[in-house]
């Protein structure tokens, strides 16, 4: 059944990703868990592998267009790649010991991550909509020419990378907030830098999850089949679609999904 339904639903998720920029992992992983009854450990690993291809395709395009900041990508990756592998190592430990219910832990971690990312994005959207002149205090800009700036960049990358390794969520969303807050990248380079970094991060994270033995290729291939054309279509439609109403609707859905994940029994 899922060989037909999964590509169909993944196509619509791909459209949403291309249309709004909202991360696919926040939508596809819960879909696998709730609609297809996939165990969380398999859903997370399979989604990581599925998302890697989309990010690589996007990053190659931005590399060709030179719409990315290679220095930011490099120093963030120095932290996020080891961080994500450490997160996968935690999953290896939990799986090997057998003392903890890995699926139960992942359900709650996944829910909390989606809730955190969605809440931050929703607050940002509400401020832009209702208080456009409200200026939040700016965080210090990180200077990659200094050792201190590089150290903080690597540290931020490591913390968020660990969370990505554990849950598959926020390889784009949380890092996009970091790029805006600490590097002041212009809109032209923000998306390219975010996608290119996510491609590197997810490539290593996917290798880690493959070593767990929890990747189900019968899920990965249908997701690719549906989501890649969906992303391309969504990217074209986004030029004419009203962004803010769409984002409000998607964020509301994600809040409900994350709440259900956190409170799963």
C-alpha positions as CSV (number, residue, x, y, z in Angstrom):
1,X,0.0,0.0,0.0
2,X,2.7,2.5,1.0
3,X,4.4,2.1,-2.4
4,X,1.6,4.2,-3.9
5,X,0.5,6.3,-0.9
6,X,4.0,7.3,0.3
7,X,5.2,8.9,-2.9
8,X,1.8,10.7,-3.2
9,X,2.0,12.2,0.3
10,X,5.8,12.9,-0.1
11,X,5.0,14.8,-3.3
12,X,2.7,17.2,-1.3
13,X,5.3,17.4,1.5
14,X,7.9,18.3,-1.2
15,X,5.6,21.1,-2.5
16,X,5.3,22.5,1.0
17,X,9.1,22.4,1.4
18,X,9.6,24.2,-1.9
19,X,6.8,26.6,-1.3
20,X,7.6,27.7,2.3
21,X,11.1,26.5,3.1
22,X,9.8,24.5,6.1
23,X,12.0,21.5,6.7
24,X,10.9,18.2,5.2
25,X,12.0,16.2,8.3
26,X,9.5,18.0,10.5
27,X,6.8,16.7,8.2
28,X,8.0,13.4,6.7
29,X,9.1,11.8,9.9
30,X,5.8,12.3,11.8
31,X,4.0,11.2,8.6
32,X,5.9,7.9,8.6
33,X,5.2,7.4,12.3
34,X,1.5,8.3,12.4
35,X,0.2,7.4,8.9
36,X,2.4,4.4,8.1
37,X,3.0,3.2,11.7
38,X,6.7,3.1,11.1
39,X,8.8,2.7,14.4
40,X,10.4,6.0,15.2
41,X,14.0,4.7,15.0
42,X,13.4,3.5,11.4
43,X,11.4,6.7,10.5
44,X,14.2,9.0,11.7
45,X,17.0,7.0,9.9
46,X,15.1,6.6,6.7
47,X,14.1,10.3,6.6
48,X,17.8,11.3,7.1
49,X,18.9,9.3,4.1
50,X,15.9,10.5,2.0
51,X,16.6,14.2,2.8
52,X,20.3,13.9,1.9
53,X,19.6,13.6,-1.8
54,X,17.4,16.7,-1.9
55,X,20.0,18.8,0.0
56,X,22.8,17.6,-2.3
57,X,20.9,18.5,-5.4
58,X,20.1,21.9,-4.1
59,X,23.6,22.6,-2.9
60,X,25.1,21.8,-6.3
61,X,22.8,24.3,-7.9
62,X,23.8,27.0,-5.4
63,X,27.5,26.2,-5.8
64,X,27.1,26.7,-9.5
65,X,25.4,30.0,-8.9
66,X,27.9,31.0,-6.2
67,X,25.0,31.9,-3.9
68,X,26.7,30.6,-0.7
69,X,29.3,31.5,1.8
70,X,31.9,28.7,1.8
71,X,33.7,29.9,4.9
72,X,30.5,29.8,7.0
73,X,29.7,26.3,5.6
74,X,33.2,25.1,6.3
75,X,33.4,26.2,10.0
76,X,29.8,25.2,10.8
77,X,30.5,21.7,9.3
78,X,33.7,21.4,11.4
79,X,31.4,21.4,14.5
80,X,28.1,19.9,13.1
81,X,29.5,16.8,11.5
82,X,31.3,15.5,14.7
83,X,28.2,16.6,16.7
84,X,25.8,14.6,14.5
85,X,28.1,11.5,14.6
86,X,28.1,11.9,18.4
87,X,24.3,12.0,18.4
88,X,24.2,8.8,16.3
89,X,26.7,7.3,18.7
90,X,24.2,8.0,21.5
91,X,21.6,6.0,19.5
92,X,24.1,3.2,19.0
93,X,24.7,3.1,22.8
94,X,20.9,3.1,23.6
95,X,20.3,0.3,21.0
96,X,23.2,-1.8,22.2
97,X,22.4,-1.6,25.9
98,X,18.8,-2.5,25.4
99,X,18.0,-0.9,28.8
100,X,16.0,1.9,27.3
101,X,13.1,2.0,24.8
102,X,14.8,3.7,21.8
103,X,11.5,4.3,20.0
104,X,9.9,5.9,23.0
105,X,12.9,8.2,23.6
106,X,13.0,9.2,20.0
107,X,9.3,10.0,19.9
108,X,9.7,12.5,22.7
109,X,13.0,14.0,21.4
110,X,11.4,14.4,17.9
111,X,8.4,16.1,19.4
112,X,10.5,18.5,21.5
113,X,12.7,19.4,18.5
114,X,9.8,20.1,16.2
115,X,8.0,22.0,18.9
116,X,11.2,24.2,19.6
117,X,11.8,24.9,15.9
118,X,8.2,25.6,15.2
119,X,7.8,27.9,18.2
120,X,10.9,29.9,17.3
121,X,9.7,30.3,13.6
122,X,6.2,31.1,14.7
123,X,7.4,33.9,17.1
124,X,9.5,35.3,14.3
125,X,6.6,35.2,11.8
126,X,4.2,36.9,14.3
127,X,6.7,39.7,15.0
128,X,7.2,40.3,11.3
129,X,3.4,40.3,10.7
130,X,2.0,42.3,13.7
131,X,5.1,44.3,14.9
132,X,7.1,44.9,11.7
133,X,8.9,47.9,13.3
134,X,9.8,46.0,16.5
135,X,13.6,45.6,16.7
136,X,14.9,42.7,18.8
137,X,18.4,43.3,20.3
138,X,21.0,42.0,17.9
139,X,23.3,39.1,18.9
140,X,27.0,39.6,18.3
141,X,28.2,38.9,14.8
142,X,30.7,36.1,14.6
143,X,33.9,37.0,12.9
144,X,35.5,33.9,11.2
145,X,38.8,35.7,10.8
146,X,39.3,35.3,14.6
147,X,40.0,32.1,16.6
148,X,37.2,33.1,19.0
149,X,34.7,33.5,16.2
150,X,35.7,30.1,14.7
151,X,35.5,28.4,18.1
152,X,31.9,29.7,18.8
153,X,30.8,28.7,15.2
154,X,32.2,25.2,15.7
155,X,30.5,25.0,19.2
156,X,27.1,26.1,17.8
157,X,27.5,23.6,14.9
158,X,28.4,20.8,17.3
159,X,25.3,21.3,19.6
160,X,22.8,21.6,16.7
161,X,24.6,18.8,14.8
162,X,24.1,16.4,17.8
163,X,20.3,17.2,17.8
164,X,20.2,16.5,14.1
165,X,22.0,13.2,14.6
166,X,19.5,12.2,17.2
167,X,16.2,13.3,15.6
168,X,16.9,14.2,11.9
169,X,15.0,17.5,12.5
170,X,16.4,21.0,12.1
171,X,19.3,20.4,9.6
172,X,18.0,23.5,7.9
173,X,15.6,25.4,10.2
174,X,17.8,25.8,13.3
175,X,20.9,26.5,11.3
176,X,19.0,29.1,9.2
177,X,18.3,30.9,12.5
178,X,22.0,30.8,13.4
179,X,23.0,32.1,10.0
180,X,20.6,35.0,10.3
181,X,21.4,35.8,14.0
182,X,25.2,35.4,14.0
183,X,26.4,35.9,10.4
184,X,23.9,38.5,9.0
185,X,23.9,36.8,5.6
186,X,21.9,38.4,2.9
187,X,18.8,36.7,1.5
188,X,20.7,35.7,-1.7
189,X,23.3,33.7,0.2
190,X,21.2,32.6,3.2
191,X,19.4,29.8,1.4
192,X,22.4,28.5,-0.5
193,X,24.6,28.5,2.6
194,X,21.9,26.7,4.7
195,X,21.2,24.0,2.0
196,X,25.0,23.4,1.3
197,X,25.8,23.0,5.0
198,X,22.8,20.8,5.5
199,X,23.9,18.6,2.6
200,X,27.4,18.0,4.2
201,X,25.8,17.5,7.6
202,X,23.1,15.0,6.4
203,X,25.6,13.1,4.3
204,X,27.7,12.1,7.3
205,X,24.6,11.7,9.5
206,X,23.1,9.4,6.9
207,X,26.2,7.3,7.0
208,X,25.9,7.1,10.7
209,X,22.3,6.0,10.5
210,X,23.1,3.4,7.9
211,X,25.5,1.9,10.4
212,X,22.6,1.6,12.9
213,X,20.8,-0.8,10.5
214,X,17.6,1.2,10.9
215,X,17.3,2.5,7.3
216,X,14.4,1.1,5.3
217,X,15.1,1.5,1.6
218,X,11.5,0.6,0.8
219,X,10.6,3.9,2.5
220,X,13.5,6.0,1.2
221,X,13.0,5.3,-2.5
222,X,9.2,6.2,-2.5
223,X,10.0,9.4,-0.6
224,X,12.6,10.4,-3.2
225,X,10.1,9.6,-6.0
226,X,7.5,11.9,-4.6
227,X,9.4,14.7,-2.7
228,X,12.0,15.7,-5.4
229,X,9.4,16.6,-8.0
230,X,7.3,18.2,-5.3
231,X,10.1,20.5,-4.2
232,X,10.8,21.6,-7.8
233,X,7.1,22.4,-8.3
234,X,6.8,24.1,-4.9
235,X,9.8,26.3,-5.7
236,X,8.1,27.5,-8.9
237,X,4.7,28.1,-7.3
238,X,6.3,30.1,-4.4
239,X,6.7,33.1,-6.5
240,X,2.9,33.7,-6.7
241,X,1.6,32.0,-3.5
242,X,0.9,34.0,-0.3
243,X,3.7,33.0,2.0
244,X,2.5,34.1,5.5
245,X,-1.0,32.5,5.5
246,X,0.6,29.2,4.3
247,X,3.3,29.3,7.0
248,X,0.7,30.0,9.7
249,X,-1.3,26.9,8.7
250,X,1.8,24.7,8.5
251,X,3.1,25.9,11.8
252,X,-0.2,25.2,13.5
253,X,-0.2,21.7,12.1
254,X,3.4,21.2,13.3
255,X,2.5,22.4,16.8
256,X,-0.2,19.8,17.0
257,X,2.0,17.1,15.6
258,X,4.9,17.9,18.0
259,X,2.5,17.9,21.0
260,X,1.1,14.5,20.0
261,X,4.7,13.1,19.7
262,X,5.8,14.4,23.1
263,X,2.7,13.0,24.8
264,X,2.8,9.6,23.1
265,X,2.3,6.8,25.6
